[in-house]
Amino acid sequence: MRVGAHGILTDDSGRTLLRQSTSQTGGWWVPGGRVPHAENPADTVVRRFAAETGLVVETTGLRSVTSAVVPVTGEWSEHNTLILYEVKAVGGTLRDDSGDDDTHRWCDIKDLAGQPMCHTTSTMLRLPATGLPTPPTGRAPAEPPGKLLEQRVGAYAWLTRPDGRVLLTMIPEGYWAAGRWHLPGGGVDFGETPEQGLAREVYEETSQQVRLRGLRGVASRHDPDSVAPDGRPSDFHGINIVWDAEVTHEVPLEILDVGGSTSDLRWFDVAEIEALPKTAAVEAGLALR
């Protein structure tokens, strides 16, 4: 499983800056790339934009989070979680790559339909896939001896009901952040979209069916001295995608995944949450209001 962070930069006429490869493989690409272990995805976009285009950018919003499962060989595939930010240029000069294999062009995305691009690019731009292979992103960094090196995408809901109260879950003993209140949700499994993973996790933890209202934000948490559920030391990098959500039809709260990572659940007024022992995901939910 891989995580990519990319940026959409538009000019005054609404055209988008993309990279076109003029090499044998051809194709269009969105500036950005793989999120290294422990790096905030927003920082990845800024760093990669400067390296690829010469422009200094800052993120201004979150456009979408999508996923694409891409076959790499006959024996294995990559699950790519694709975080697409909106960015604005605040410095630098667009590099002239006309003499290289790649060049940057301002273009209307709708005009690219049918042109060669890999599955991850067409997924982010919401265009039909054209079958251009996605190049492998390389192997994950080697784990330190005796320590698990883990980068994990989690999908979480800032889940409310009509009276404005927010549903939180309690993390039990034996898990990271035991005794803290958490947002309902959890890790996205291979092959799931983040939205599918979120709906599954919320139902397993709370019995509630949810309707997503839109992205709230992305938070990055690095804990180099974490402990995995099996007791191994872990260098953990969690990328938490938070959606605003509401219950479609409230039913009595019930933990269906008994013995899992949830021991209690409760509706709270937003004002109550400030004083609670809480996880980074809840902190992010509060900060992203």
C-alpha positions in Angstrom: 0.0 0.0 0.0 1.3 3.4 -1.0 0.3 7.0 -0.3 0.7 9.8 -2.8 0.2 13.5 -2.3 -0.3 15.7 -5.4 -1.2 19.4 -6.1 -3.6 21.1 -8.4 -2.3 24.6 -9.4 -4.5 26.7 -11.6 -3.9 30.0 -13.4 -6.2 33.0 -13.7 -8.0 31.5 -16.7 -8.7 28.2 -14.9 -6.0 26.1 -16.6 -4.1 23.5 -14.6 -0.4 22.9 -14.5 0.5 19.3 -15.4 3.6 17.5 -16.5 3.7 15.9 -19.9 6.2 13.2 -20.6 7.7 13.3 -24.1 9.7 10.1 -23.6 8.7 6.7 -25.0 6.1 6.1 -22.4 4.4 9.5 -22.8 1.5 10.5 -20.7 0.3 13.3 -18.3 1.2 13.5 -14.6 0.0 15.6 -11.7 2.9 17.2 -9.7 3.6 15.4 -6.5 4.5 11.9 -5.5 4.9 9.3 -2.9 4.7 10.3 0.8 7.8 9.2 2.6 7.6 7.6 6.0 7.0 10.3 8.7 6.4 13.2 6.3 3.1 15.1 6.4 1.4 14.7 3.0 1.0 18.5 2.7 4.8 18.9 3.1 5.3 16.2 0.4 3.3 18.3 -2.1 5.3 21.5 -1.3 8.7 19.6 -1.6 7.8 17.8 -4.8 6.4 20.8 -6.5 9.6 22.8 -5.9 11.7 19.9 -7.1 9.6 19.2 -10.3 8.5 22.7 -11.3 10.8 25.2 -9.6 7.7 26.8 -8.0 7.2 27.4 -4.3 3.6 26.6 -3.4 1.5 26.3 -0.3 -1.6 24.2 0.1 -4.9 26.1 0.2 -7.5 23.3 0.4 -8.1 19.6 0.0 -9.7 18.7 -3.3 -10.2 14.9 -3.0 -8.9 11.6 -1.6 -9.2 8.7 -3.9 -7.6 5.2 -4.4 -6.5 3.1 -7.2 -5.3 -0.5 -7.2 -2.7 -0.9 -10.0 -1.2 -4.2 -11.1 2.6 -4.0 -11.2 3.6 -7.5 -12.1 1.6 -10.7 -12.5 2.2 -11.5 -8.8 1.5 -8.3 -7.0 -0.3 -4.9 -7.1 -0.1 -1.6 -5.5 -3.0 0.1 -3.6 -2.5 3.8 -4.0 -4.2 6.3 -1.7 -4.1 9.6 -3.6 -4.4 12.8 -1.7 -5.0 15.8 -4.0 -4.5 19.3 -2.6 -5.3 22.6 -4.1 -2.2 24.8 -4.1 -1.2 28.4 -4.9 2.2 29.7 -6.0 4.0 32.0 -3.6 7.4 32.1 -5.2 9.9 30.6 -7.5 9.9 30.5 -11.3 8.4 27.8 -13.5 11.3 25.7 -14.8 11.7 25.5 -18.6 12.0 21.7 -19.2 11.6 21.9 -23.0 15.0 20.3 -23.5 14.3 17.3 -21.2 12.0 14.3 -21.6 9.3 16.1 -19.5 7.7 19.5 -19.9 5.1 21.4 -17.9 2.0 22.7 -19.6 -1.0 24.8 -18.6 -4.0 22.9 -19.9 -7.8 22.4 -19.5 -8.3 19.0 -17.9 -11.4 18.3 -20.0 -9.3 18.4 -23.1 -7.1 15.5 -21.9 -9.8 12.9 -22.1 -8.5 10.0 -24.1 -4.9 11.1 -24.0 -2.3 8.7 -22.5 -2.0 8.7 -18.7 -1.5 6.1 -16.0 -4.4 4.9 -13.8 -3.4 7.0 -10.8 -3.4 10.2 -12.9 -6.8 9.5 -14.5 -8.3 8.6 -11.1 -7.2 12.0 -9.6 -8.4 13.9 -12.7 -11.6 11.9 -12.9 -11.0 11.0 -16.5 -11.4 7.6 -18.2 -8.4 5.3 -17.8 -6.3 5.0 -21.0 -4.2 2.0 -19.9 -0.8 3.6 -19.6 1.1 1.5 -17.0 1.8 3.2 -13.6 5.6 2.9 -12.9 6.4 1.2 -9.6 7.1 3.6 -6.8 9.9 1.5 -5.4 10.2 -0.5 -2.3 9.3 0.7 1.2 12.3 1.8 3.3 13.9 -1.0 5.2 12.6 -1.6 8.8 15.1 -0.9 11.6 16.3 -4.2 13.2 13.7 -5.4 15.7 11.3 -2.5 14.9 8.2 -2.5 12.7 8.2 0.4 10.2 4.5 1.1 9.5 2.7 3.7 7.4 -1.0 3.4 7.7 -3.9 5.2 6.2 -6.9 5.6 8.4 -10.4 7.0 7.5 -12.3 8.7 10.3 -15.6 10.5 10.7 -16.5 13.7 12.5 -19.9 12.1 13.0 -22.8 14.2 14.1 -26.5 13.8 14.7 -29.2 16.5 14.2 -28.7 18.0 17.7 -25.0 18.7 16.8 -23.5 16.1 19.2 -20.4 14.2 18.1 -19.9 10.5 18.4 -16.6 9.4 19.9 -15.2 5.9 20.7 -12.9 4.8 23.6 -9.7 2.9 22.9 -9.3 0.0 25.3 -6.2 -1.3 27.2 -3.7 -3.1 25.0 -4.0 -0.6 22.1 -2.1 2.6 21.3 -3.6 5.6 23.1 -5.5 3.4 25.6 -8.0 5.4 27.6 -8.4 8.1 25.1 -11.4 9.1 23.0 -11.1 8.6 19.3 -13.1 9.3 16.1 -15.0 6.3 14.7 -13.2 4.8 11.8 -10.0 2.9 11.3 -7.5 1.5 8.8 -8.3 1.2 5.1 -7.8 -2.3 3.9 -6.2 -3.3 0.6 -8.6 -2.8 -2.3 -11.0 -0.5 -0.3 -11.7 3.1 -1.2 -11.3 5.3 1.9 -15.0 5.9 1.9 -15.7 2.1 1.9 -13.2 1.6 4.7 -14.8 4.3 6.8 -18.4 3.0 6.3 -17.3 -0.5 7.3 -15.3 0.6 10.4 -18.0 3.0 11.7 -20.7 0.2 11.4 -18.5 -2.4 13.1 -17.7 0.0 16.0 -21.0 1.8 16.4 -23.8 0.1 14.4 -24.5 3.4 12.7 -24.9 3.9 8.9 -23.4 7.2 7.8 -23.7 9.7 5.0 -20.5 11.6 4.1 -20.9 15.4 3.7 -17.4 16.2 2.5 -13.7 16.1 3.5 -12.8 17.8 6.7 -9.0 17.4 6.3 -5.9 15.3 6.6 -3.8 14.9 9.7 -0.4 13.2 10.0 0.9 11.6 13.2 4.4 10.2 13.6 5.1 8.0 16.7 8.6 6.5 16.4 8.3 4.7 19.7 4.9 3.1 19.3 4.0 -0.5 20.2 2.2 -2.7 17.7 -0.8 -4.8 18.9 1.5 -7.9 18.9 3.9 -6.2 21.3 6.6 -5.4 18.8 8.2 -1.9 18.9 6.9 0.2 16.0 7.9 3.3 14.2 4.4 4.3 13.2 3.2 6.9 10.7 -0.5 7.4 10.6 -2.2 9.4 7.9 -5.7 10.2 9.1 -8.3 11.3 6.6 -11.3 13.0 8.3 -14.7 13.3 6.8 -17.7 15.3 8.0 -20.5 12.8 8.3 -24.0 12.4 9.7 -26.0 9.4 10.7 -28.6 8.4 8.1 -30.9 6.8 10.7 -29.9 6.7 14.3 -30.1 3.4 16.0 -29.0 2.4 19.6 -25.2 2.4 19.9 -23.7 -1.0 19.9 -20.2 -2.3 19.4 -20.4 -5.1 16.8 -16.7 -5.8 16.7 -16.5 -7.1 20.3 -13.0 -7.5 21.6 -11.6 -5.0 19.0 -10.2 -1.6 19.3 -13.3 0.0 20.8 -14.5 -0.5 24.4 -17.0 2.3 24.8 -18.8 4.9 22.7 -20.8 8.0 23.5 -22.3 11.2 22.0 -20.7 14.4 23.2 -21.4 18.1 23.0 -18.6 19.8 21.1 -17.8 22.0 24.1 -17.3 18.8 26.2 -14.6 17.4 23.9 -12.0 20.0 24.7 -11.5 18.6 28.2 -11.5 14.9 27.2 -8.4 12.7 26.9 -8.3 12.4 23.2 -6.3 11.2 20.2 -4.6 13.2 17.4 -7.6 12.4 15.1 -10.0 14.1 17.5 -7.6 17.0 17.9 -7.5 17.3 14.2 -11.3 17.2 14.0 -11.6 20.0 16.4 -8.9 22.1 14.7 -10.5 21.6 11.3 -13.9 23.0 12.3 
